[in-house]
């Protein structure tokens, strides 16, 4: 005699929940990255030209450093 398992799983529900959690996580990560760039930009902008030169930057490099396109 054979028995069949008739329990169903909710893979679609779990998948939707994972997508929603990933979406929220991506939004939070974007906000954190934006805030980090904002803080970096403000701190570097407050430095004098001489202080920026001491660390090897110019005023034109500030935005690149803040958005992490500048190679460190």
N, C-alpha and C positions, 0 to 999 in steps of 0.2 A: 504494500500500500504506500502510495506517495502522498506527501503533504506539500502544500504550496504556501508560501509566505505571502499573505495578502496585505501586509502593512505597507502603507504608502509613505514616501518621503516628500519633504517640501523643499526640493532643491531650488525651485524657482523663487521661493520666498527667501531662502538663504542668499541666493545670488542677488536678488534685489536689495536685500539688507547690506550686503557687502558693497554693492555699487554705491548705495547711499552713504555708507560710512566712508568710502574712499573719496566721494565727492566732497563731503564735509571736511575730511582730512586735507584734501587739496586746497580748499578755500582757506583753512587755517594756516597751512604752510605758505600760501601766497601772502596772507596778511603779515605773517611773521617776517618773510623775506622783504616785503615792502617797508616794514618798520625798521628792520636792520639797515636797509639802504638809506632810509631817512635819517637815522641816528648817525650813521657813518658820514653822510653828506654834511650834516650840521656840525659835527665835531671837526671835520677837515676844513670846512669853510671858516671856522672860528680861528684857525691857525694863521699866523702871519706868513708872508711870502718866504721869509728866512727859515721859519720852522718847516714849511713844506719842502724847501730846498734841502734841508738837513735830512729829510727822509726820502729824498729823491723824487719828489712830486712837484708838479706845477698846478696852478689853479685849473687849467684845462683838463687835468687828470682826475679831478675829484669825482665827476659824474661816472667816469669809467670804473674807478675804484669802488664807488658806492653800488654800482650795478653788477659788480664782479666780472666785468669784461677785461679788466686790467690783470695782467699776469703777475702774480705775487711771487 
